[in-house]
Amino acid sequence: MDSGMKCALLAGLPNQTLDLMSTLSTLTSYEAQTVLFHEGEPATVFYIVMRGAVDVEANGFGSRTVLQNLGRGDVLGWSWLFEPYAWQFDAR
């Protein structure tokens, strides 16, 4: 992981834990406007934004509403932790 990146979720974790997390992580990149997940789909992962931005969106009445914009160091995808383990919003 990028040691210069600030992420509240990882702050203060021992190096041994960070090393383990690194072995279980996948570095992935996406083109702009790629939908990462849709509301209602199974939530099985979480993301730490390392570069760029992600919009958390709600869809209703045929239009998208951006609820939150996440950037470097932010965590996306808490739904994987809580029943019913499904995405509550869309992410792009």
Secondary structure, 3 states (H helix, E strand, C coil): CCCCCCCCCCCCCCHHHHHHHHHHCCCCCCCCCCCCECCCCECCCCEECCCCCEEEEEEECCEEEEEEEECCCCEECHHHHCCCCECCCEEC
